[in-house]
Amino acid sequence: MPSEQKSIYTLQFILLCLSSLLFSSSFNMIIPELPNYLSSMGGAEYKGLIIALFTLTAGISRPFSGKLTDRWGRVPVMAIGSIVCFICGFLYPILTTVAGFLFLRLIHGFSTGFKPTSTSAYVADLVPQKRWGEALGMHGLAFSIGTAVGPAIGSAIFDAFGINVMFYSSSFMALLSILIVINMKETLVKKEKFNLSMLKINRKDIIEWRALPAGIVTFLSYTAYGVILTLIPDWSEHLGLKNKGLFFLAFTIASVMIRFVSGKVSDRYGRPKVIITGLVIIAIALVVIGLEDSFIGLMTGASIYGIGTGILSPAINAWTIDLSIPEHRGKAVATMYISLEAGIGLGALLSGLYYADIILRIPQIMYANAFVLLIALFYMLNWQRKSYFLIKD
């Protein structure tokens, strides 16, 4: 275990954060323009599948990426994720039918099924346990910057040069991420040579039961992100925003600012208290977005949502690793991400189905999703109460 006295901001950690920023920019920069792009191909009724299919394959691939992370190594699994993004960016301009586009969304999902899993394990290898919250918060900050600047840059490129150049730019971002990752030092001590048996998955490889409480909270809370990814582009257009990436820019700026302290707070006061705070704030954000039919209201909701996710995300990531054991760290992270993808996918699918291009339904969906966040809150309060009595006994 690394010394707790040393700085966590080593060259390896900085490169890891930069790689994740580029990776996040790559797959997020195309999202705001995809709903209209799909509509232009005659697939308006399938908007909910844009995110749902992406998260489906991301979730399916998590058991594989978790097992490979624990046996083959952190670095090659990270590289696979970025390589998938690189390839898909070149294929979108080629497969221009509704079926081809939806197929690519399935394939593209493998990218986030691989890289974030191994990245979280890599962070835990680099820093001491008492600073996991801080480290994962700062890494999440880098990832969130990519989430913010990606959509804004993507929409700007689309306006200036068209959809195909935007897709190629996505591939370029992924390429830069690949070049960084392949030159990083492996941190897995007992690394094995790749063999096909590593791709054989049984029931024990799918879920790390120790991390299931974190998975449940992750699933419920990230339905909100699926709803936002699916509906905010159309809601932004309804409110007269030309650049559909502005919402994502606002929420990520807020998320970035709070992450400078949220990870350290979870290290000091405990993950559950910080997670509970994040859930409450996200629920408030969804209500604000639904209530305020204006640009200022949308940006206010985006900022509150950013604060909530900036508090919640690093705490849940660190809590997942807290609940795991070192030899199953990759599987534990994969369990959390399976829950994340399932939450995003279900939120996107159900909101897209109910929305059906009827713009006035969006506020109703936001209120309903705020209720889901309250369910997560009650689960977390109950878990905290039970843990208190177990410790007391």
C-alpha positions in Angstrom: 0.0 0.0 0.0 1.4 3.4 -0.9 2.5 5.7 1.9 -0.2 8.0 3.3 2.3 10.8 3.7 3.3 11.1 0.0 1.4 13.3 -2.5 -1.2 11.4 -4.5 -0.6 13.7 -7.5 2.1 11.7 -9.1 2.9 11.7 -12.8 1.0 8.4 -13.2 -2.1 9.9 -11.5 -2.0 13.0 -13.6 -1.7 11.0 -16.8 -4.5 8.8 -15.8 -6.7 11.8 -15.2 -5.8 13.3 -18.5 -6.5 10.1 -20.3 -10.0 9.9 -18.6 -10.7 13.5 -19.5 -10.0 12.8 -23.2 -12.0 9.5 -23.1 -15.0 11.2 -21.5 -14.8 14.0 -24.1 -14.8 11.5 -26.8 -18.0 9.6 -26.2 -19.9 12.6 -24.6 -19.2 15.2 -27.4 -21.6 13.5 -29.8 -24.6 13.0 -27.4 -26.4 16.4 -27.7 -26.7 16.1 -31.5 -27.7 12.4 -31.6 -31.5 12.8 -30.9 -31.9 15.1 -34.0 -29.5 13.0 -36.0 -31.7 9.9 -35.3 -34.8 11.8 -36.1 -33.4 12.9 -39.5 -32.9 9.3 -40.4 -36.6 8.6 -39.5 -36.0 7.1 -36.1 -37.5 9.7 -33.8 -39.5 7.0 -31.8 -36.2 5.3 -30.9 -34.6 8.3 -29.0 -34.8 6.4 -25.7 -32.5 3.7 -27.2 -29.7 6.1 -27.9 -28.5 5.9 -24.3 -30.3 2.6 -23.4 -28.4 0.5 -26.0 -25.1 2.2 -25.0 -25.6 1.4 -21.4 -26.8 -2.2 -22.1 -23.5 -3.3 -23.6 -21.6 -1.3 -21.1 -23.4 -3.2 -18.3 -23.0 -6.6 -20.1 -19.3 -6.1 -20.5 -18.6 -5.2 -16.8 -18.2 -8.8 -15.5 -15.6 -9.3 -18.3 -13.8 -6.1 -17.7 -13.8 -6.7 -13.9 -12.3 -10.2 -14.3 -9.7 -9.0 -16.9 -8.8 -6.1 -14.6 -8.1 -8.4 -11.7 -6.1 -10.9 -13.8 -4.8 -9.5 -17.1 -4.0 -6.0 -15.8 -5.4 -2.5 -15.5 -3.6 -0.9 -18.5 -4.8 -3.2 -21.3 -8.4 -3.0 -20.1 -8.2 0.8 -20.1 -6.8 0.7 -23.6 -9.6 -1.5 -24.9 -12.2 1.1 -23.8 -10.5 4.0 -25.6 -9.9 1.8 -28.7 -13.7 1.1 -29.0 -14.4 4.9 -29.0 -11.8 5.5 -31.6 -13.3 2.9 -34.0 -16.9 3.9 -33.5 -16.2 7.6 -34.3 -15.2 6.5 -37.8 -18.2 4.1 -38.3 -21.0 6.6 -37.6 -20.6 8.4 -40.9 -20.6 5.0 -42.7 -23.6 3.3 -41.1 -26.3 5.9 -41.8 -29.5 3.9 -41.4 -31.6 3.7 -38.2 -30.6 0.0 -37.7 -26.9 0.8 -38.4 -26.9 3.7 -36.0 -28.6 1.7 -33.2 -26.1 -1.2 -33.8 -23.2 1.3 -33.4 -24.7 2.5 -30.1 -24.6 -1.1 -28.9 -20.9 -1.4 -29.9 -20.0 2.0 -28.5 -21.2 1.0 -25.1 -18.3 -1.5 -24.7 -16.0 1.5 -24.3 -17.5 2.6 -20.9 -17.8 -1.0 -20.0 -14.1 -1.4 -19.9 -12.1 1.8 -19.2 -13.8 3.2 -16.0 -13.7 -0.3 -14.4 -10.0 -0.7 -14.7 -9.4 3.0 -14.1 -11.0 3.0 -10.6 -8.9 -0.1 -9.7 -5.8 1.7 -11.0 -6.5 4.7 -8.7 -7.0 2.4 -5.7 -3.6 0.8 -6.5 -1.9 4.2 -6.6 -3.1 5.8 -3.4 -3.6 4.8 0.3 -7.0 3.8 1.4 -7.5 6.8 3.7 -7.2 9.1 0.6 -9.3 7.1 -1.8 -12.2 9.6 -1.6 -9.9 12.5 -2.4 -8.2 10.6 -5.3 -11.4 9.3 -6.8 -12.9 12.8 -6.4 -10.1 14.4 -8.3 -10.1 11.7 -11.0 -13.9 12.2 -11.3 -13.3 15.9 -11.6 -11.1 15.2 -14.7 -13.8 12.8 -16.1 -16.5 15.4 -15.5 -14.5 18.1 -17.3 -14.6 15.8 -20.3 -18.3 15.4 -19.8 -18.7 19.2 -19.9 -16.4 20.3 -22.6 -17.1 17.3 -24.8 -20.8 18.2 -25.5 -20.0 21.9 -25.8 -17.2 21.3 -28.3 -19.2 18.7 -30.1 -22.1 21.0 -30.7 -19.8 23.8 -31.8 -18.0 21.5 -34.3 -21.4 20.3 -35.5 -22.6 23.9 -36.1 -19.4 24.9 -37.9 -18.4 21.8 -39.9 -21.3 19.2 -39.8 -22.1 15.9 -38.1 -19.3 13.8 -39.7 -16.5 16.1 -38.6 -18.0 15.9 -35.1 -17.7 12.1 -35.2 -14.1 12.2 -36.5 -13.2 14.6 -33.7 -14.6 12.1 -31.2 -12.2 9.5 -32.7 -9.3 12.0 -32.4 -10.0 12.5 -28.7 -10.1 8.7 -28.1 -6.8 8.4 -30.0 -5.1 10.8 -27.6 -6.4 8.8 -24.7 -5.0 5.6 -26.2 -1.6 7.1 -26.6 -1.4 8.1 -23.0 -2.8 4.8 -21.6 -0.4 2.5 -23.5 2.6 4.3 -22.0 1.4 4.0 -18.4 3.0 1.6 -15.9 1.0 -1.5 -14.9 0.0 -1.6 -11.2 -1.4 -5.1 -11.0 1.3 -7.1 -9.1 0.2 -10.7 -10.0 -0.5 -10.0 -13.7 -1.4 -13.0 -15.9 -0.8 -13.6 -19.6 -4.1 -13.2 -21.5 -5.9 -16.4 -22.4 -9.4 -17.2 -23.6 -10.4 -18.7 -20.3 -10.4 -15.2 -18.9 -13.5 -14.6 -21.0 -15.4 -17.4 -19.5 -17.8 -15.9 -16.9 -19.7 -17.8 -14.3 -22.2 -16.5 -11.7 -19.4 -15.7 -9.2 -17.7 -13.4 -11.6 -20.7 -11.2 -12.2 -21.5 -9.6 -8.8 -19.3 -8.8 -5.9 -21.9 -9.2 -3.1 -19.9 -7.2 -0.6 -20.4 -4.2 -2.9 -24.1 -4.7 -3.5 -25.3 -1.9 -1.1 -23.3 0.6 -3.2 -24.7 -0.9 -6.3 -28.3 -0.5 -5.2 -27.8 3.2 -4.4 -25.9 3.7 -7.7 -28.7 2.1 -9.7 -31.4 4.2 -8.2 -29.5 7.5 -8.3 -28.2 7.2 -11.8 -31.6 6.8 -13.4 -31.5 10.6 -13.2 -28.6 10.8 -15.5 -30.3 8.5 -18.1 -33.3 10.8 -18.0 -31.1 13.9 -18.4 -29.1 12.5 -21.3 -32.3 11.6 -23.1 -34.5 14.6 -22.5 -32.3 17.6 -21.9 -31.3 18.1 -25.6 -34.9 18.5 -26.6 -35.8 20.5 -23.5 -32.9 22.8 -24.3 -34.1 23.3 -27.8 -37.6 24.0 -26.5 -36.2 26.8 -24.3 -34.4 28.3 -27.3 -30.8 27.2 -26.6 -28.8 26.8 -29.8 -25.9 24.9 -28.2 -27.5 21.9 -26.5 -24.3 21.3 -24.6 -24.7 24.3 -22.3 -26.7 22.3 -19.7 -23.8 19.8 -19.5 -21.3 22.6 -19.3 -23.1 24.2 -16.4 -23.7 21.1 -14.4 -20.1 20.0 -14.9 -18.6 23.3 -13.8 -20.6 23.0 -10.6 -19.5 19.3 -10.2 -15.9 20.2 -10.8 -15.9 22.9 -8.2 -17.5 20.8 -5.5 -15.2 17.8 -6.2 -12.2 19.8 -4.9 -13.6 19.2 -1.4 -16.2 16.5 -1.6 -13.8 13.6 -1.8 -11.8 14.8 1.3 -15.1 15.3 3.2 -16.1 11.7 2.6 -12.6 10.5 3.8 -13.1 12.5 7.0 -16.8 12.1 7.8 -17.6 8.8 6.2 -19.2 7.8 2.9 -22.8 7.3 4.0 -23.3 10.9 5.3 -21.9 12.4 2.1 -23.9 10.0 -0.1 -27.2 11.0 1.7 -26.4 14.7 1.1 -25.8 14.1 -2.6 -29.1 12.2 -3.0 -31.1 15.0 -1.5 -29.4 17.6 -3.7 -30.0 15.6 -6.9 -33.7 15.2 -6.0 -34.0 19.0 -5.5 -32.2 19.6 -8.9 -34.8 17.4 -10.8 -37.7 19.3 -9.2 -36.1 22.6 -10.2 -35.6 21.5 -13.8 -39.2 20.5 -14.0 -40.6 23.6 -12.4 -38.5 26.3 -14.2 -39.5 26.7 -17.9 -36.7 29.2 -18.6 -33.0 29.4 -19.5 -32.1 30.7 -16.1 -34.2 27.9 -14.4 -32.5 25.2 -16.6 -29.0 26.5 -15.8 -29.9 26.7 -12.1 -31.1 23.1 -12.2 -28.0 22.1 -14.0 -25.8 23.7 -11.4 -27.7 22.1 -8.5 -27.5 18.7 -10.3 -23.8 19.2 -10.8 -23.3 19.9 -7.1 -25.2 16.7 -6.2 -23.3 14.5 -8.6 -20.0 16.0 -7.5 -20.8 15.1 -3.9 -22.3 11.7 -4.6 -20.0 10.1 -7.3 -16.6 10.1 -5.5 -18.3 9.0 -2.3 -20.0 6.0 -3.9 -16.8 5.0 -5.8 -14.8 5.1 -2.6 -17.6 3.3 -0.7 -17.6 0.5 -3.3 -13.9 -0.1 -2.8 -14.3 0.2 1.0 -16.8 -2.7 0.9 -14.5 -4.9 -1.3 -11.4 -6.9 -0.7 -8.2 -6.2 -2.6 -8.2 -9.4 -4.8 -11.8 -8.7 -5.9 -11.4 -4.9 -6.4 -12.0 -5.0 -10.1 -15.1 -7.1 -9.7 -16.4 -4.8 -7.0 -16.0 -1.7 -9.2 -17.6 -3.7 -12.1 -20.6 -4.4 -9.8 -21.0 -0.7 -9.1 -20.7 0.2 -12.8 -23.2 -2.6 -13.8 -25.6 -0.9 -11.5 -24.7 2.5 -12.9 -25.3 1.4 -16.5 -28.5 -0.3 -15.6 -29.8 2.8 -13.9 -28.8 5.1 -16.7 -30.2 2.7 -19.3 -33.5 2.2 -17.5 -33.9 5.9 -16.9 -33.2 6.6 -20.6 -35.5 3.9 -21.9 -38.5 4.6 -19.7 -38.3 8.4 -20.0 -37.9 8.1 -23.8 -40.9 5.8 -24.1 -43.2 8.0 -22.0 -41.8 11.3 -23.5 -42.7 10.3 -27.1 -41.7 13.8 -28.4 -44.5 15.4 -26.3 -42.4 18.2 -24.8 -44.8 19.0 -21.9 -44.2 15.5 -20.5 -40.6 16.4 -19.5 -41.5 18.1 -16.2 -43.6 15.1 -15.2 -40.7 12.8 -15.8 -38.4 15.0 -13.7 -40.8 14.9 -10.8 -41.2 11.1 -11.1 -37.4 10.6 -11.1 -37.0 12.8 -8.0 -39.2 10.2 -6.2 -36.8 7.5 -7.3 -34.0 9.5 -5.6 -36.0 9.6 -2.4 -36.2 5.8 -2.5 -32.4 5.7 -2.7 -32.3 8.1 0.2 -34.5 5.9 2.4 -32.5 2.8 1.5 -29.3 4.6 2.5 -30.8 5.8 5.8 -31.9 2.3 6.6 -28.5 0.8 5.7 -26.8 3.4 7.9 -29.2 2.6 10.8 -28.5 -1.1 10.5 -24.8 -0.5 10.3 -24.9 1.6 13.5 -26.6 -1.1 15.5 -24.2 -3.8 14.2 -21.2 -1.7 15.3 -22.9 -1.0 18.6 -23.5 -4.7 19.2 
